[in-house]
Amino acid sequence: MKKKVLVSTFLCFLLMSSFVMQASAYYVKFDCTYAGISCKGVEFKGYGTAMALSDYVYAQYGQKLAVNNSSTGDFNLVTQLVDSSGKAVGPLVAYTDTVYVTVPKAGNYRVKVTCKDTSLQERCTGRGSVSQ
């Protein structure tokens, strides 16, 4: 009886794990600082629900940060500004677009670049960045 329960549990786990969406990403962080304007970003290639985070830039209370998404593929690469606790601070930025986000408090901010694809092919490609 124990053997049947163990085998059943194992088979159930194996079956359930085959339906879980896989995610993978290759990314490289980059520094795009120019003429004293702090800028950090992530070059991204992935699939599924993979994500990557840039390094931080510091912003004062009420400062506007430029959040940029530059998709080079056709599939659902989005960028979003997050604070040091990981909380979203602004809208999702898709396609090739720049959105200016006013920060609610002084602190460190970075971008989270996420693939929102359901394929197992690496169709999410591009870069996301944040600058002062």
N, CA, C and O of each residue as an XYZ file, in Angstrom:
528
protein
N       0.820     -1.194      0.000
C       0.000      0.000      0.000
C       0.863      1.257      0.000
O       0.586      2.207     -0.733
N       1.910      1.260      0.825
C       2.814      2.414      0.870
C       3.451      2.662     -0.494
O       3.604      3.802     -0.933
N       3.821      1.555     -1.156
C       4.467      1.662     -2.455
C       3.535      2.303     -3.484
O       3.969      3.135     -4.281
N       2.257      1.917     -3.470
C       1.280      2.466     -4.414
C       1.090      3.968     -4.178
O       1.011      4.750     -5.126
N       1.019      4.355     -2.918
C       0.847      5.774     -2.592
C       2.068      6.557     -3.035
O       1.938      7.645     -3.597
N       3.251      6.016     -2.787
C       4.485      6.691     -3.177
C       4.584      6.828     -4.695
O       4.926      7.895     -5.204
N       4.286      5.755     -5.410
C       4.330      5.781     -6.876
C       3.264      6.739     -7.413
O       3.539      7.504     -8.337
N       2.077      6.710     -6.860
C       1.001      7.611     -7.287
C       1.380      9.065     -7.065
O       1.154      9.915     -7.926
N       1.952      9.341     -5.916
C       2.380     10.709     -5.605
C       3.451     11.171     -6.579
O       3.402     12.296     -7.076
N       4.413     10.308     -6.850
C       5.488     10.646     -7.780
C       4.943     10.912     -9.183
O       5.322     11.894     -9.821
N       4.055     10.039     -9.664
C       3.480     10.223    -10.995
C       2.642     11.497    -11.078
O       2.677     12.206    -12.084
N       1.904     11.777    -10.034
C       1.100     13.002     -9.991
C       2.000     14.229    -10.052
O       1.718     15.170    -10.793
N       3.080     14.225     -9.276
C       4.036     15.336     -9.282
C       4.675     15.504    -10.654
O       4.817     16.621    -11.151
N       5.059     14.381    -11.263
C       5.673     14.418    -12.587
C       4.716     14.998    -13.622
O       5.109     15.827    -14.442
N       3.479     14.565    -13.582
C       2.468     15.064    -14.509
C       2.216     16.549    -14.303
O       2.141     17.302    -15.274
N       2.085     16.979    -13.063
C       1.814     18.397    -12.768
C       2.993     19.276    -13.174
O       2.793     20.378    -13.684
N       4.202     18.809    -12.957
C       5.365     19.620    -13.280
C       5.546     19.793    -14.774
O       6.173     20.758    -15.210
N       5.010     18.876    -15.572
C       5.124     19.014    -17.021
C       4.250     20.138    -17.556
O       4.492     20.632    -18.658
N       3.230     20.557    -16.791
C       2.346     21.630    -17.227
C       2.755     23.000    -16.714
O       2.155     24.006    -17.093
N       3.747     23.055    -15.876
C       4.207     24.338    -15.340
C       4.976     25.069    -16.426
O       5.840     24.490    -17.084
N       4.656     26.354    -16.610
C       5.332     27.160    -17.627
C       6.784     27.386    -17.242
O       7.084     27.878    -16.154
N       7.654     27.030    -18.125
C       9.078     27.241    -17.894
C       9.451     28.663    -18.309
O       8.772     29.279    -19.131
N      10.520     29.166    -17.742
C      10.986     30.501    -18.092
C      12.502     30.513    -18.047
O      13.118     29.875    -17.193
N      13.089     31.241    -18.968
C      14.540     31.343    -18.992
C      14.917     32.674    -19.627
O      14.218     33.189    -20.501
N      16.028     33.213    -19.171
C      16.486     34.485    -19.732
C      17.995     34.554    -19.722
O      18.662     34.033    -18.828
N      18.507     35.206    -20.733
C      19.909     35.596    -20.782
C      19.877     37.112    -20.722
O      19.163     37.743    -21.501
N      20.630     37.705    -19.818
C      20.638     39.158    -19.750
C      22.013     39.672    -19.349
O      22.806     38.970    -18.723
N      22.265     40.908    -19.726
C      23.501     41.595    -19.380
C      23.119     42.978    -18.881
O      22.411     43.716    -19.567
N      23.586     43.332    -17.690
C      23.348     44.680    -17.173
C      24.324     45.629    -17.854
O      25.456     45.255    -18.164
N      23.875     46.862    -18.086
C      24.773     47.847    -18.687
C      24.604     49.193    -17.999
O      23.575     49.476    -17.385
N      25.627     50.005    -18.116
C      25.630     51.353    -17.561
C      25.615     52.316    -18.738
O      26.551     52.335    -19.537
N      24.567     53.109    -18.851
C      24.432     54.042    -19.969
C      24.583     55.491    -19.498
O      24.092     56.414    -20.149
N      25.268     55.686    -18.357
C      25.497     57.026    -17.812
C      26.231     57.882    -18.839
O      27.197     57.440    -19.460
N      25.755     59.113    -19.005
C      26.355     60.012    -19.987
C      26.290     61.440    -19.467
O      25.232     61.895    -19.031
N      27.379     62.128    -19.508
C      27.470     63.545    -19.110
C      26.878     63.785    -17.720
O      26.186     64.778    -17.493
N      27.156     62.875    -16.803
C      26.701     63.043    -15.428
C      25.265     62.638    -15.162
O      24.793     62.761    -14.031
N      24.552     62.154    -16.182
C      23.174     61.695    -15.997
C      23.211     60.185    -15.791
O      23.585     59.430    -16.688
N      22.815     59.757    -14.584
C      22.870     58.346    -14.225
C      21.858     57.543    -15.034
O      20.702     57.940    -15.179
N      22.314     56.405    -15.558
C      21.463     55.547    -16.380
C      21.921     54.102    -16.214
O      23.113     53.809    -16.305
N      20.969     53.201    -15.971
C      21.262     51.774    -15.818
C      20.242     50.981    -16.625
O      19.090     51.391    -16.762
N      20.676     49.846    -17.155
C      19.754     49.060    -17.957
C      20.095     47.589    -18.017
O      21.063     47.124    -17.416
N      19.264     46.864    -18.768
C      19.408     45.429    -18.957
C      19.148     45.090    -20.416
O      18.111     45.450    -20.972
N      20.099     44.392    -21.032
C      19.913     43.801    -22.375
C      19.365     42.402    -22.118
O      19.937     41.653    -21.326
N      18.267     42.040    -22.774
C      17.494     40.860    -22.385
C      17.146     39.986    -23.576
O      16.831     40.478    -24.659
N      17.209     38.669    -23.354
C      16.709     37.701    -24.344
C      16.130     36.541    -23.548
O      16.838     35.916    -22.759
N      14.841     36.247    -23.749
C      14.237     35.192    -22.948
C      12.903     34.734    -23.481
O      12.463     35.125    -24.562
N      12.264     33.874    -22.669
C      10.936     33.363    -23.002
C      10.180     33.070    -21.723
O      10.726     33.146    -20.622
N       8.899     32.729    -21.895
C       8.069     32.426    -20.732
C       7.821     33.681    -19.922
O       7.490     34.732    -20.471
N       7.980     33.569    -18.626
C       7.765     34.711    -17.735
C       9.083     35.164    -17.110
O       9.097     35.704    -16.004
N      10.174     34.945    -17.810
C      11.499     35.307    -17.299
C      11.599     36.817    -17.070
O      10.911     37.604    -17.721
N      12.466     37.204    -16.133
C      12.663     38.623    -15.862
C      14.085     38.880    -15.403
O      14.794     37.968    -14.979
N      14.489     40.144    -15.496
C      15.813     40.577    -15.049
C      15.694     41.984    -14.474
O      14.785     42.737    -14.824
N      16.615     42.322    -13.596
C      16.622     43.642    -12.951
C      17.915     44.384    -13.270
O      18.989     43.785    -13.321
N      17.800     45.686    -13.482
C      18.985     46.513    -13.699
C      19.605     46.865    -12.355
O      19.082     46.502    -11.301
N      20.724     47.577    -12.404
C      21.286     48.162    -11.191
C      20.457     49.396    -10.841
O      19.599     49.822    -11.615
N      20.724     49.963     -9.668
C      19.938     51.097     -9.176
C      20.457     52.453     -9.653
O      21.650     52.635     -9.899
N      19.513     53.405     -9.778
C      19.840     54.831     -9.870
C      19.163     55.493     -8.673
O      18.121     55.031     -8.207
N      19.748     56.552     -8.190
C      19.173     57.261     -7.046
C      18.341     58.433     -7.556
O      18.734     59.120     -8.499
N      17.192     58.656     -6.927
C      16.328     59.783     -7.304
C      15.834     60.494     -6.051
O      15.615     59.870     -5.013
N      15.664     61.799     -6.162
C      15.109     62.622     -5.087
C      13.579     62.549     -5.137
O      13.002     62.187     -6.162
N      12.939     62.892     -4.038
C      11.475     62.951     -3.980
C      10.946     63.841     -5.117
O      11.424     64.959     -5.309
N       9.966     63.339     -5.859
C       9.324     64.113     -6.922
C      10.092     64.181     -8.230
O       9.605     64.770     -9.195
N      11.273     63.599     -8.286
C      12.076     63.630     -9.510
C      11.444     62.727    -10.564
O      10.857     61.695    -10.238
N      11.570     63.124    -11.833
C      11.073     62.301    -12.937
C      12.219     61.439    -13.455
O      13.319     61.927    -13.714
N      11.933     60.146    -13.601
C      12.893     59.218    -14.193
C      12.350     58.735    -15.528
O      11.157     58.463    -15.667
N      13.237     58.633    -16.505
C      12.855     58.135    -17.825
C      12.988     56.615    -17.832
O      14.070     56.079    -17.594
N      11.890     55.932    -18.104
C      11.865     54.471    -18.182
C      11.676     54.107    -19.647
O      10.675     54.469    -20.265
N      12.650     53.386    -20.195
C      12.644     53.083    -21.625
C      12.564     51.586    -21.865
O      13.223     50.805    -21.179
N      11.767     51.192    -22.826
C      11.692     49.806    -23.299
C      11.983     49.835    -24.798
O      11.351     50.580    -25.546
N      12.927     49.033    -25.219
C      13.250     48.927    -26.642
C      13.193     47.465    -27.047
O      14.190     46.751    -26.951
N      12.039     47.024    -27.493
C      11.879     45.634    -27.935
C      12.464     45.484    -29.325
O      12.193     46.292    -30.213
N      13.270     44.444    -29.512
C      13.788     44.149    -30.846
C      13.105     42.920    -31.420
O      13.323     42.565    -32.578
N      12.276     42.268    -30.606
C      11.478     41.132    -31.066
C      10.021     41.546    -31.107
O       9.675     42.681    -30.779
N       9.180     40.628    -31.509
C       7.754     40.930    -31.666
C       6.907     40.527    -30.469
O       5.687     40.685    -30.510
N       7.510     40.013    -29.409
C       6.711     39.366    -28.383
C       6.901     39.906    -26.972
O       7.865     39.537    -26.301
N       6.019     40.758    -26.515
C       5.722     41.031    -25.119
C       6.871     41.298    -24.152
O       6.797     40.871    -23.000
N       7.907     41.974    -24.566
C       8.940     42.413    -23.629
C       8.448     43.718    -23.016
O       8.128     44.662    -23.738
N       8.387     43.774    -21.685
C       7.919     44.977    -21.001
C       8.909     45.387    -19.923
O       9.627     44.555    -19.368
N       8.935     46.675    -19.638
C       9.826     47.244    -18.632
C       8.983     48.022    -17.635
O       8.001     48.665    -18.008
N       9.371     47.962    -16.356
C       8.645     48.692    -15.323
C       9.628     49.191    -14.272
O      10.568     48.488    -13.901
N       9.400     50.406    -13.799
C      10.213     50.972    -12.724
C       9.785     50.357    -11.403
O       8.592     50.262    -11.115
N      10.761     49.935    -10.594
C      10.486     49.396     -9.262
C      11.394     50.080     -8.250
O      12.491     50.525     -8.585
N      10.920     50.159     -7.000
C      11.746     50.750     -5.947
C      12.641     49.680     -5.320
O      12.663     48.536     -5.773
N      13.375     50.059     -4.278
C      14.344     49.133     -3.688
C      13.692     47.934     -3.002
O      14.365     46.938     -2.735
N      12.394     48.016     -2.714
C      11.701     46.871     -2.121
C      11.062     45.982     -3.189
O      10.486     44.944     -2.865
N      11.160     46.383     -4.460
C      10.583     45.617     -5.563
C       9.181     46.022     -5.937
O       8.570     45.418     -6.818
N       8.653     47.057     -5.266
C       7.295     47.528     -5.543
C       7.273     48.350     -6.839
O       8.128     49.207     -7.059
N       6.283     48.073     -7.686
C       6.144     48.799     -8.951
C       5.821     50.261     -8.697
O       4.997     50.597     -7.846
N       6.495     51.131     -9.463
C       6.296     52.583     -9.334
C       6.058     53.141    -10.730
O       6.899     53.869    -11.257
N       4.953     52.815    -11.316
C       4.668     53.314    -12.657
C       4.131     52.209    -13.540
O       4.047     51.051    -13.131
N       3.768     52.581    -14.760
C       3.125     51.634    -15.674
C       4.123     50.683    -16.342
O       5.335     50.901    -16.312
N       3.581     49.632    -16.939
C       4.388     48.778    -17.799
C       4.665     49.546    -19.089
O       3.767     50.175    -19.649
N       5.899     49.491    -19.551
C       6.281     50.161    -20.792
C       6.572     49.070    -21.812
O       7.409     48.199    -21.577
N       5.880     49.121    -22.945
C       6.012     48.068    -23.951
C       6.545     48.629    -25.266
O       6.735     49.836    -25.416
N       6.780     47.729    -26.206
C       7.243     48.054    -27.553
C       8.507     48.898    -27.485
O       9.431     48.555    -26.747
N       8.570     49.978    -28.225
C       9.697     50.900    -28.139
C       9.126     52.221    -27.693
O       8.570     52.976    -28.491
N       9.268     52.495    -26.406
C       8.626     53.668    -25.820
C       9.406     54.128    -24.596
O      10.129     53.348    -23.975
N       9.252     55.394    -24.262
C       9.813     55.970    -23.045
C       8.690     56.639    -22.276
O       7.904     57.401    -22.839
N       8.622     56.344    -20.974
C       7.630     56.938    -20.091
C       8.371     57.630    -18.958
O       9.340     57.089    -18.426
N       7.920     58.832    -18.584
C       8.531     59.564    -17.480
C       7.696     59.340    -16.228
O       6.499     59.624    -16.208
N       8.343     58.825    -15.183
C       7.661     58.473    -13.940
C       8.171     59.371    -12.822
O       9.378     59.457    -12.591
N       7.260     60.038    -12.130
C       7.612     60.848    -10.968
C       7.686     59.932     -9.754
O       6.716     59.249     -9.425
N       8.842     59.919     -9.087
C       9.017     59.000     -7.960
C       8.352     59.556     -6.703
O       8.391     60.764     -6.465
N       7.733     58.672     -5.885
C       6.989     59.120     -4.717
C       7.845     59.431     -3.488
O       7.367     60.042     -2.532
N       9.120     59.005     -3.519
C      10.001     59.268     -2.377
C      11.451     59.176     -2.848
O      11.742     58.573     -3.881
N      12.345     59.773     -2.088
C      13.767     59.685     -2.402
C      14.229     58.247     -2.173
O      13.796     57.588     -1.228
N      15.108     57.773     -3.044
C      15.621     56.417     -2.863
C      16.177     55.828     -4.140
O      16.349     56.519     -5.144
N      16.454     54.543     -4.081
C      17.012     53.815     -5.214
C      15.906     53.171     -6.045
O      14.960     52.591     -5.511
N      16.048     53.286     -7.351
C      15.079     52.739     -8.294
C      15.818     51.999     -9.402
O      16.956     52.326     -9.740
N      15.149     50.998     -9.956
C      15.703     50.248    -11.082
C      14.570     49.741    -11.954
O      13.399     49.838    -11.585
N      14.918     49.205    -13.103
C      13.885     48.653    -13.971
C      13.868     47.133    -13.886
O      14.893     46.470    -13.733
N      12.646     46.621    -13.995
C      12.423     45.187    -14.095
C      11.975     44.932    -15.528
O      10.959     45.465    -15.975
N      12.738     44.118    -16.238
C      12.418     43.765    -17.618
C      11.851     42.345    -17.590
O      12.487     41.422    -17.080
N      10.647     42.185    -18.145
C       9.946     40.911    -18.049
C       9.445     40.460    -19.417
O       8.987     41.265    -20.228
N       9.543     39.166    -19.650
C       8.940     38.561    -20.835
C       7.540     38.101    -20.446
O       7.367     37.431    -19.428
N       6.559     38.450    -21.235
C       5.176     38.036    -20.981
C       4.710     37.159    -22.148
O       3.691     37.430    -22.782
N       5.474     36.117    -22.409
C       5.225     35.244    -23.554
C       4.813     33.856    -23.057
O       5.144     33.477    -21.934
N       4.109     33.116    -23.871
C       3.698     31.762    -23.498
C       4.447     30.695    -24.286
O       4.127     29.511    -24.185
N       5.425     31.099    -25.058
C       6.186     30.165    -25.878
C       7.447     29.708    -25.150
O       7.887     30.336    -24.187
N       8.012     28.620    -25.618
C       9.304     28.173    -25.102
C      10.433     28.569    -26.044
O      11.566     28.116    -25.876
N      10.142     29.395    -27.016
C      11.168     29.930    -27.911
C      11.597     31.287    -27.369
O      10.793     32.002    -26.771
N      12.854     31.641    -27.576
C      13.358     32.921    -27.073
C      12.886     34.050    -27.989
O      13.614     34.502    -28.873
N      11.652     34.494    -27.756
C      11.052     35.501    -28.629
C      11.058     36.890    -28.006
O      10.793     37.864    -28.710
N      11.348     37.019    -26.725
C      11.424     38.321    -26.072
C      12.860     38.806    -26.124
O      13.739     38.236    -25.478
N      13.094     39.847    -26.885
C      14.446     40.398    -26.973
C      14.371     41.919    -26.930
O      13.404     42.523    -27.392
N      15.400     42.516    -26.371
C      15.471     43.965    -26.320
C      16.196     44.440    -25.086
O      17.006     43.727    -24.493
N      15.880     45.680    -24.710
C      16.516     46.258    -23.538
C      15.579     47.203    -22.830
O      14.678     47.795    -23.424
N      15.823     47.324    -21.539
C      15.075     48.271    -20.726
C      16.078     49.088    -19.936
O      17.141     48.588    -19.567
N      15.741     50.353    -19.673
C      16.673     51.194    -18.919
C      15.916     52.264    -18.131
O      14.758     52.572    -18.414
N      16.610     52.820    -17.133
C      16.089     53.932    -16.349
C      17.191     54.977    -16.270
O      18.359     54.654    -16.053
N      16.800     56.235    -16.449
C      17.778     57.327    -16.340
C      17.145     58.535    -15.682
O      15.927     58.711    -15.684
N      18.021     59.368    -15.114
C      17.550     60.576    -14.422
C      17.116     61.629    -15.403
O      16.691     62.711    -14.999
